[in-house]
Amino acid sequence: MFATLSDRLADTFKNLRGKGRLSEADIDATAREIRIALLEADVALPVVKQFVGAVKERARGEEVSGALNPAQQIIKIVNEELVTILGGETRRLRYAKTGPTVIMLAGLQGAGKTTLAAKLAHWLKEQGKTPILVACDLQRPNAVKQLQVNGERVGVPVFAPEPGNGVGDPVSVARASIEEAKRKLHDVVIVDTAGRLGVDAELMQQASDIRDAVQPDEVLFVVDAMIGQDAVVTAQAFLDGVGYDGVVLTKLDGDARGGAALSIASLTGKPVMFASNGEKMTDFDLFHPDRMASRILDMGDMMTLIEQAEKTFDQEQSMKAAAKLSGQGGEFTLDDFLQQMQQLRKLGSMSKIMGMLPGMGQFREQLENFDEREIDRIQAIIQSMTPAERNNPKLIDGSRRARIARGAGRQVSDVNQLVDRFFEARKMMMSMAKGGGIPGMPGMPGMGGPKRGKAKPQPKKGKGAKRSGNPAKAAQEAAKAAEKEKAAAANPFGSPAGEELDYEKAAAALDLPKDFSKFLK
């Protein structure tokens, strides 16, 4: 969503690299480029003025003028100011001390409230809560049915005593849901309310009545991140008419400019608490301002990637694979490779995963054009192999490759490519697992391979042989040492008794070539 803003900011920072000191003109030019980038990304004008003013003020201060790398210092300032306008710190849900925690969702029609209600329920369920969904959107056709279907998908019960489609009183349903939650021991109640195509008095009145009926612990305003500047206007109207505690951004995976999402927290003073960035019920999480700022500046989001991997990956399988790669649990096979690919796929699309890595903005076009079905093709090829072939890919000769290709519906070249890449990847991963770095890159620190131009380690100098404190014993040890030195002088090869060796006889005892004895003369 923030691709345009990321690219413009990256281009701006490139112009600062290599400068040991920033002049007033450099600061003004950078501020102008940042202003244009934010305006093009649809960020509200008051927020842009505030943001650029703060960056310019800090850029003229001592923290930049005294920095060894002014360009890096400017990036640091922009990052910190982005975190500020996004809300500062991560805001978490407040739970009720007694009775069920009531969460009410409000927003316009089409913002994705009903789907988000199920996503929130699924997220709370993973946190160990027992939520219940309440269908109070009785206006939109099939809104109740949609909530019931989504509730079934995530395994959360839905309280829907009214059929909807214009029938029923949403306020009485909301009031009755609290008693239902207490009776069935649900600790969180999520109330899905009706929306409108635009802000009107009837919508505000109904939302206010539901709020008064259930006394929610949290009122969340759900906003579509793709609707542009209207998001800010709607957010302010709901804040004045109903009031809310936090904002939830939906459709963050869209291709709109999304700058309005950056404006809401700054203009309303209410933090963004959650973000939804996909169609799956698992594409939902807490909103972290610092991580979002890091993504916008193409510095990656490793913390989110690690957290998702911890939730998704099978720890036992991963430990077994790691042991095999380090040479402690057998050989890493194509079966292990396939298991790791399948676990990786559970994290989501490959383009989304790769987008969380630092510096991937320069490969955005390749990521966007990545064919997600490639993993299916790899899976088909591996599953067309026999167990013996998966355990030992070296068995796969020409005829076997042709058979595997026919079974997978692929070309023989695809099978060749997979097998060759597997061997290369296994070699690299084994080298890295053993601490050897990446093979084929000798002499690079941390990359493995022999180090050139490095002196051999010298043996440590000892402190000398210890001598006994008994004079008689010390004299005896000195005599033995003198005998050894005499024997060594008599025979440079250190024969124990100083006896002469018959070299030809010794050579004959060795299993050497017939003509080798002439080299001993």
N, C-alpha and C positions, 0 to 999 in steps of 0.2 A: 504493500500500500504506500509506503513512504519512499519508494524507489527514486522518484524524481527529486525529492528533497535530499536524499542521501547522495545522489550523483552530483547535484549542484554544490553541496557542502564539500564533497571530496575534491571537486575542481577548484574550489576557493582555497582550500588548505594546500593544494599543490603549489600554488603561486607563492606561498610563504616559505617553502622548504629551501634550505640553504642560506637563509638570511640570518646573519649573526645578530642583527639589531633591527628592530622595526621602527620606521619613521612614522610621523603623524600621517603622512600620505598613505602609507601601507595600511595603517589601522582604519583610516576612512574608507579605503578601497575594499578592505575585507568586510567592514560593517555594511557597506553598500551591497556587496554580493550576497551576504547573509540575509539582508532585508529582501532582496529580490527572490532568493530561494524560498523564504518563508511565505511571501505573498503568492508566489506561483503554486505553492503547496496548499493554498486556501486557508492559511492561518489568519485568524481575525486581526484586523489592523491594530486595535489597542494592544493586543498581545505582542505583535511584531515590534511596535514602538518600545514597549517595556523591555522586551528581550534584547533588542539591538542596543538600547541605551545602557543596559547593565553590562553587556559585553564590551562596549566602547569604554565605559568608565573603568572597568577592571583592566582592559588592555593597556590603558595609559598609566596604570599604576606600577608600583615597584615589582609586583610579582612577575610581570612580563619583561620590563626593562632590565631586571637583574637576573633573568633566567639564562641558562646556558643554551637552551634551545627555545627561542621565542615561539616558533611555529607550534611545537608540542604544547607549550603553555596556553596558546590561544585555543587549541583543540580541547584542552582540559577545561578552560573557562566555558566554552560553548557547551560541553557535555554537562557541566554542573548547572548551567542556566536552563538547559533542556529539562533536566531532572526537576528543577524548580517549577517550571510552567506545567509539567506533567503531574504535579501534585506533591513532589518531595519524597515522602516515605510511603512504603506499602501500607495500605489501610486494610485491616482484617475485619471480619464480621464480629459484631458484639452479640454474645449469646445471653439469653435471659437467665437470671439467677434462679428463678422458680418458674415452673410451668413450661410449656413449649415456647420456643423462640419463633416469632412470627415475622416472616419476610414478605413484604408486599412489592410486586413489580408494577411499574407504571410506565407509560410511553405511548407513542403514536402507533397506529395500525401499520403493520409491515416492518416494524423495527426488529421483529423476531422474538417477542416476549414469550410466546408459548413454547417454542423450541428451547429458548434459553432457560425457561423454568425447569424443563426436564434435565438440561445439562447441569444446572445448579444442584438439582436433586441428586444426580449421579455423583457430582463432586463431593457433596456433603456425605453421601453414603460411603464414599471412599475414606472420608475423615472419621468414620465410625458413628455417624449420626443415623437416625431413623426418620427420614423426612416423609411428609405426605403432601401431595399436590392438590390444590383446590381450584376448581374450574369456575371462575367468576366472570369469564368473558362469555356472556350469554347473548351477545349481539351478532358477532361475526359468524357466518354460516360454517358449521362443522368445526368450530373452535374447540368445543367440548370433546368431540371425537378425536381431534388431533392431539389434544392433551392426553387422552386415555391411551392412544396408540404409543405416544412418546413415553408415557409412564410405564407401559408394559415393556418397552424396549430396555429401559434402565432398571426395571425391577422395583419400581416405587408405586405404591397405591395412589389412586386418584379419587378425591371426594367430589362427586358430580351428581347431586340429587336432582338437578334440573337438566332437561335435554338441551337447552340453549336454542340457537336459531331464532332469537327474539322472544323466547318463552322463559319466564322465571325472574326472580328478584335477586340480583347479585349481592346486595347488602345482607339479606337474610342468609344466603348461602355462606358468605364469608363469616358471619356470626356463628352459624351452626358448625362450621369447620373446626373451631377452637374446641368445642365440646367433644367432637368426634376424635380429635387428636389426643385429648386427655383420656378419653375412654379406651382408645387403642394404644396408648402409651407411645405416641410419636413425639419426638423432642423438637422437631422443626416443622413449621407449617409454611408452605410457599404458596402465596395467593397470586394467581394469574388474573389480571384485570383486563377489561376491554380497552381498546384504543379507538382513535378516529383518524381520518385522513388528514385532519388539521386540528389545531387547538380550538375548542369551542366551550361554551359555558356548561353544556350538558355533560361533556366528558369530565371537566374539572369537578363538577358537583358530585358525580358518581364516584370518582376516585377519592374525593374528600370524605364522602359518606362511608365508604369501605374502610378508609383509614380510621375514622372515628369508631367504627364498629369493632374492629379487631385490635386497635392500639398496637400497631406493629413495632417491633424492636428495631427493624431496619426497613426503610423505604428506598428501593433502588430504581433509579431512572434508567430505562433501557433505551439506547439511542443507536441508530444505524450510522456507522462511521462513514458511510458513502454519500450522505445526503448534503454535504457541503455546509455553507454558512447557515443554512436553516437549522442545523443541529444546535447552534448556539442560541438562536432565537427560541426554539422549542424548549431547550433546557432551562432558559430563564423564565419562560411562561409557566412551566411545571413547578419551578422553584417558588414562584410567587403564588400560584394557585393551589398547589397541594403540599409542596415541600418534600424534600427527599434528603437522604443521608449520604448517598453515594451514586456513582454513575457506572453503568455497564456498557461497554462498547461491543457491538456485534459487527460481523462481516469485515473484520480486520484483514481478511485474506483477499479482499476485493482489489480491483485495480484503480480505484478512485484515488485522488490526491490525498485525502484523509487529514488535511491540516486542521479541519474543524475539530477533530478529536483532540488535537493538541491545545485547543483554545478553551474547551469546556471547563477544565479544572481551574484554570487561571481566572476566567471570567466569573464563574459561579462560586468559587471558593469551596466546591464540593469535590472530593477526590474520586478519581476513577478507581473502582475496586476490583472489577473483573473484566476480562476480555475474552471474546469468542472469535476464533480465527479459522473456522472450518465447518464442515457439514456433519462430522461425526460427533457423537455425544461426549466423546473424550476431548474434543477440541475446545477446551474451556479451562481457564486457570486464573489465579490471582494476577492482578495487574501490578507489575513492578516498574515504577518510573525509571529507575536507574538502568534496568535491562532494556527498556524500550529506547531510552536515549542512546545506549550503547549500540543497539541495532541500527538506529537512524544514522549514526556516525560510522557504520560499517566496522564496528569493533567486536561484532559477534554477541552471542548470548549463551555462553558456555554453561552457566548455572542452570538455566532452563533445560538445556540439552541433557545435562547430567541428571537432573531430577526426573525427567521423562524416562531416561534410560534405567534409572533405579526402579521406577514403577513398572516398566515394561519387561526388562530382561529377566530371564530365569537365571538366578544367581548360581545355582548348581551347574547348569549347562555351561555358563560362562567360565566358571572356575575350571571345569574339565577341559574346555578348549584352551584356556590359558596354560594349564599344566602340560597339555600336549605340545603346544608351541614352544614351551621352555624345555622340552625333551624329557619330561618326567612322567607322562601318562600315555605312552604309546605315540603313534604317528597321527598327525592332523589329517583327516580324510575329507573327501568330498561330502560325506554325510554331515560332518561337523561344520563345513563351510556353508552347506545349505541351511542348517539350523541357525547359524549366525545371521544369514541373510534374512530368514523368516522373522527372527527377533528384531532385526533392524527395521523391517517393514512395519512392525507394530507401532513404531514411533510416529509413523505418518509418511507423507510423501518424501521422496529423496530430496527434492528441491527445497522443501521446507527445512529438512534436517541440515542440509549443506548450507542453507542460508543463515543458520545460527553460528557458523564458524567465522572467525575474524577474517576480513579481507576478501570475502567472497563476492562483494559488490561488483568487482571487475569481471566476474564470470556470470553475471546475472542472466545474460542472453542464453548462455549454454544451459544454465539451470532451468530456465523457463522452457527450453526446448527439449529437456530431458524426457525420454519416453519411459514412463513408470512401468510399462508392460515388459521392459527388459528383464526385470526380476522374474516375471512369470516364465519367460523364455528360458532363462538359466535353470529355473526349477524343473521345467519340462525336460531339458537335456539331462540333468542329473538323475531325475527319476526314471529316465529311459535306460539307465545303466543297471547292470546286475549288482548285487551287494559286493561281489568280489571286485568288480571294476571300481566301485566307489571307494572301497578300502585301499585299493592299490591301483591308482590311475595309470601306472606304468604298463599295466596289462593291455591298455587300450591301443591296439594296433589299427592298421588301415581298415580291415574288414569290420572290426568292432565299431569303429567310428561311423562307417557307413550305416550299420544297423541302428546305432543310437540316433543318428540323424533322421532316419526314416521313422523311428518310434516317436521322436519329438516333433516331427513335422518341420524340421529345420534343414539347413544345408550342412554338408560335411565341414565346410569352412567355419561354421559357427561352433561346431564341436571342437575343432582344432584350436580355435581361438580361446574357448573356455578352458580347455585342458592346459594350454600354454600359460594363460593368465593365472590359473590356479597354482601351477608350480612356481611362477615368479612371485605371486603374492605370499605363498607359504614360506618361500625362502626369505623374503623380506620380513614377514611377521616373526619368524623363528629367530632371525638375527636380532630384531628389536626386542623380543621377549627375553633373550639371553643377555641383553645389554650391549650387544655388538654394534648397534646403530644400523644404518641402512647399507646393505652390501653394495660393493661397486663404487664406493666413495672414499677411497683411502686418504688419510692425512687430514680429514676434516674433523675438528673437535666435536665430539658427541655423535659422530656419524660412523664410528667403527672403522675397521681397516687398519693396516699398520701405520704407525707414526714415523715419518721420515725425519732424519736429521736430529734424532733424539739419542743422547748418549746412553750407553748401556749402564744399568745400575751397578755401582761399585760395591764390592763386599764391605760390610762394616768392619772397622778396625776393632779388634778385640783389646782387652785390657792386659793381655798376657796371662801366662799360666799361673795358677794360684800355687803358692808354695806353703808347705806345712810349717807350722810354728815350732815343731820338734826339731832341734838341730840335727840329731842323728838321722831322722827320716828325711830331712831336707837334703842332707849330704848324699843319701842313697838315691833320691830322685835326680840329683844333679849328675851322679855317675851314670845312671841309665840314659839320660839325655845326651851325655857326651858319647856314649857307645853308639847311639842312633846316628849322631852326626858323622862319626867315623865311618860307619857302614855306608851311609849315603855318599860319602866322598869316594869310597872304594868302588862303588857301583852306582852310576848316575840313575839307574832304573829302580833303585831302592830295593835291591834284593835283601831279604831279611838278615841273612848271615854274612853278607858281603861275598858270597860265592860267585864264581864266574859262571855265566850261562853259555850253553852251546846253542848259538842262534840258528845254525842250519838244522840241528836236530829239532829245535822248537818249531821251526818253519815247516819241517816235514810232517810234524804232528798236526798241523793245520790242514784243512781241506782247501788247498789252494791250487790254481792251475799248474800244470807240469812245468812250464817255462818260467814260473814266478820266482824260482830260487836264484836265477841269474841276477835279479835285481837286488839280492841281499849281499852279493859279493862286492 
